[in-house]
Amino acid sequence: MKQQGMTKGAVNIIGAGPTGALLAILLQRLGMTVTLYESRPDPRGNAGESGRSINLALADRGIHALKLAGVHDAIADTLVPMRGRMIHPLDGTQSLHLYGQRPSEVIYSVSRHVLNQALLEVAARNGVCLEFEHRLEETDFAAGSAQVRDLRRNTLLGIPMAPLLATDGAGSLTRRRMSASGLIDVTEADLEHGYKELSIPSRAGGYAMARDALHIWPRGNFMLIALPNADGSFTATLFLAKRGAASFEALDSPTAIRQFLSTNFPDAFALMPDCVREFQAHPTGFLGTVYADTWSVRGMAALVGDAAHAIVPFHGQGMNCCFEDCVEFAACVGRNATWEAVFDDFFMTRKPNTDAIADMALENYLEMRERVADPKFQLQQTLAMELERRHPTRFIPRYSMVMFHHEIPYQLARQRGLLQTRLLSDLTANAATLAQVDYARADRAISSMPPLAADTAPA
Ligand SMILES: Cc1cc2nc3c(=O)[nH]c(=O)nc-3n(C[C@H](O)[C@H](O)[C@H](O)COP(=O)(O)OP(=O)(O)OC[C@H]3O[C@@H](n4cnc5c(N)ncnc54)[C@H](O)[C@@H]3O)c2cc1C
């Protein structure tokens, strides 16, 4: 018998970041009555926070979700396309490594603030009730209720978990409460590296570097990256160990900061006149991966987005993955009759994929800070593109599967990526150029690989 999905009822969502706002829109559009509680003030009409991930890479999975929710049009004009990685070795030269081989295979730099404002505008237009300066403070899973503080009046408000969807981010209070009550088992795997945001201002009204690339200064155990903003500036992020010889801990004076940045990133340092002050003023951010053995408590409360499965940012997929969560969650609502069934379905469908992107994001850190500068790795990347040209429906570079093919689940991208990496490594073991590759062997291996979901998509 076909199950009837739920289309009515009240839902409380905690946290109006990218996940909470998009989820609110999708559920409200399904016919539910959504209230979205957010501890911060309404970001619409203010300039946004500095020093915390000002821009983000938006890719196909995120764009697909934003289009489904009717948000994409509102931000399309502000997106800055990036068609590849611009690698900056120490000697000051630059080389562009394209992300894909079709004009559409680009990723976009988007302002976190602009995106958040657009999501909230669309949420309000769809009838979502927005409660800013309302902070979740207490959860009682036995009674099925929670307490939210109205920060303007300093009063507590009881809300039912009927249900409560927690999109309160990587440091989720809800997740910590579920874990402290022994209801879920959580591992928070901190990375030994942290991050700091710096800025490269616009120059004479234009961009100080190529605007159509994500710039990377790979330096082995640390790296600097920069994404373009629509106003001509770049937001740079330094990823560095928290402790040790080259570390945030060691950079404890203006002299040490200046010396470190000017020695390791001389070209970028010349473009960052305010970097020492920014370095001291901006917080050092923490990075890590969250793994939980379940994301819900009966039919009462569920974690969605970073609250359930925060990942490190090195694949530029955290938010994209969260947006995909929202689409998947809405689909689960549409095909199940109870919240408990929705939560179970969501976890079973999504967990293998969020585990896969968590692994790939960690692997990409090594790739970005170290391997991108290695000639063998560069040959393998070029070969991957060539194999895609020869076998467009059977060989798609892993980066492309993750960034440009929302129809390929992360889990499949990871599995196929492992096979392909092995093949690329075999094919280049004795080759220094593309011309030396044994293509007959490549053809045989690729035709024996199981088909990709993208086999049905136009090449
Ligand atoms: C340095 C860095 C770079 C990144 N770059 C990218 C990128 O390029 N591309 C990409 O796709 N992803 C990127 N990410 C990941 C992305 O930022 C996250 O995946 C995304 O923000 C998660 O959205 P969320 O809504 O789940 O959580 P959050 O963005 O953390 O939002 C949670 C919201 O909940 C609110 N909240 C928290 N606690 C409470 C409470 N008790 N009561 C009420 N409200 C509460 C918070 O104020 C916040 O508004 C990056 C992350 C970092 C750290």
Ligand as a Chemical Component Dictionary entry (heavy atoms), coordinates in Angstrom:
data_LIG
# 
_chem_comp.id                   LIG 
_chem_comp.type                 NON-POLYMER 
_chem_comp.pdbx_formal_charge   0 
_chem_comp.three_letter_code    LIG 
# 
loop_
_chem_comp_atom.comp_id 
_chem_comp_atom.atom_id 
_chem_comp_atom.alt_atom_id 
_chem_comp_atom.type_symbol 
_chem_comp_atom.charge 
_chem_comp_atom.model_Cartn_x 
_chem_comp_atom.model_Cartn_y 
_chem_comp_atom.model_Cartn_z 
_chem_comp_atom.pdbx_ordinal 
LIG C1  C1  C 0 36.239 28.021 7.381  1  
LIG C2  C2  C 0 35.024 27.381 6.771  2  
LIG C3  C3  C 0 34.851 27.425 5.415  3  
LIG C4  C4  C 0 33.731 26.806 4.838  4  
LIG N1  N1  N 0 33.618 26.840 3.487  5  
LIG C5  C5  C 0 32.572 26.206 2.896  6  
LIG C6  C6  C 0 32.425 26.250 1.496  7  
LIG O1  O1  O 0 33.228 26.855 0.770  8  
LIG N2  N2  N 0 31.359 25.590 0.940  9  
LIG C7  C7  C 0 30.455 24.900 1.699  10 
LIG O2  O2  O 0 29.537 24.313 1.139  11 
LIG N3  N3  N 0 30.568 24.871 3.050  12 
LIG C8  C8  C 0 31.595 25.499 3.662  13 
LIG N4  N4  N 0 31.710 25.494 5.022  14 
LIG C9  C9  C 0 30.719 24.745 5.820  15 
LIG C10 C10 C 0 29.467 25.578 6.094  16 
LIG O3  O3  O 0 29.811 26.786 6.708  17 
LIG C11 C11 C 0 28.536 24.778 6.996  18 
LIG O4  O4  O 0 28.366 23.478 6.504  19 
LIG C12 C12 C 0 27.168 25.444 7.097  20 
LIG O5  O5  O 0 27.279 26.754 7.589  21 
LIG C13 C13 C 0 26.264 24.623 8.006  22 
LIG O6  O6  O 0 25.005 25.239 8.094  23 
LIG P1  P1  P 0 24.061 24.975 9.347  24 
LIG O7  O7  O 0 22.905 25.839 9.123  25 
LIG O8  O8  O 0 23.869 23.516 9.527  26 
LIG O9  O9  O 0 24.921 25.475 10.600 27 
LIG P2  P2  P 0 25.394 27.006 10.950 28 
LIG O10 O10 O 0 25.786 27.717 9.702  29 
LIG O11 O11 O 0 26.408 26.848 12.002 30 
LIG O12 O12 O 0 24.084 27.666 11.493 31 
LIG C14 C14 C 0 23.564 27.318 12.761 32 
LIG C15 C15 C 0 22.636 28.444 13.221 33 
LIG O13 O13 O 0 22.044 28.047 14.461 34 
LIG C16 C16 C 0 22.095 29.139 15.370 35 
LIG N5  N5  N 0 22.109 28.573 16.724 36 
LIG C17 C17 C 0 23.095 27.848 17.298 37 
LIG N6  N6  N 0 22.762 27.490 18.534 38 
LIG C18 C18 C 0 21.521 27.987 18.752 39 
LIG C19 C19 C 0 20.629 27.937 19.872 40 
LIG N7  N7  N 0 20.962 27.327 21.014 41 
LIG N8  N8  N 0 19.430 28.540 19.754 42 
LIG C20 C20 C 0 19.072 29.183 18.600 43 
LIG N9  N9  N 0 19.893 29.271 17.534 44 
LIG C21 C21 C 0 21.095 28.677 17.596 45 
LIG C22 C22 C 0 23.374 29.864 14.988 46 
LIG O14 O14 O 0 23.354 31.210 15.442 47 
LIG C23 C23 C 0 23.359 29.743 13.473 48 
LIG O15 O15 O 0 22.673 30.795 12.867 49 
LIG C24 C24 C 0 32.802 26.122 5.634  50 
LIG C25 C25 C 0 32.975 26.091 7.025  51 
LIG C26 C26 C 0 34.067 26.708 7.585  52 
LIG C27 C27 C 0 34.238 26.647 9.080  53 
# 
loop_
_chem_comp_bond.comp_id 
_chem_comp_bond.atom_id_1 
_chem_comp_bond.atom_id_2 
_chem_comp_bond.value_order 
_chem_comp_bond.pdbx_ordinal 
LIG C1  C2  SING 1  
LIG C2  C3  SING 2  
LIG C2  C26 DOUB 3  
LIG C3  C4  DOUB 4  
LIG C4  N1  SING 5  
LIG C4  C24 SING 6  
LIG N1  C5  DOUB 7  
LIG C5  C6  SING 8  
LIG C5  C8  SING 9  
LIG C6  O1  DOUB 10 
LIG C6  N2  SING 11 
LIG N2  C7  SING 12 
LIG C7  O2  DOUB 13 
LIG C7  N3  SING 14 
LIG N3  C8  DOUB 15 
LIG C8  N4  SING 16 
LIG N4  C9  SING 17 
LIG N4  C24 SING 18 
LIG C9  C10 SING 19 
LIG C10 O3  SING 20 
LIG C10 C11 SING 21 
LIG C11 O4  SING 22 
LIG C11 C12 SING 23 
LIG C12 O5  SING 24 
LIG C12 C13 SING 25 
LIG C13 O6  SING 26 
LIG O6  P1  SING 27 
LIG P1  O7  DOUB 28 
LIG P1  O8  SING 29 
LIG P1  O9  SING 30 
LIG O9  P2  SING 31 
LIG P2  O10 DOUB 32 
LIG P2  O11 SING 33 
LIG P2  O12 SING 34 
LIG O12 C14 SING 35 
LIG C14 C15 SING 36 
LIG C15 O13 SING 37 
LIG C15 C23 SING 38 
LIG O13 C16 SING 39 
LIG C16 N5  SING 40 
LIG C16 C22 SING 41 
LIG N5  C17 SING 42 
LIG N5  C21 SING 43 
LIG C17 N6  DOUB 44 
LIG N6  C18 SING 45 
LIG C18 C19 SING 46 
LIG C18 C21 DOUB 47 
LIG C19 N7  SING 48 
LIG C19 N8  DOUB 49 
LIG N8  C20 SING 50 
LIG C20 N9  DOUB 51 
LIG N9  C21 SING 52 
LIG C22 O14 SING 53 
LIG C22 C23 SING 54 
LIG C23 O15 SING 55 
LIG C24 C25 DOUB 56 
LIG C25 C26 SING 57 
LIG C26 C27 SING 58 
# 
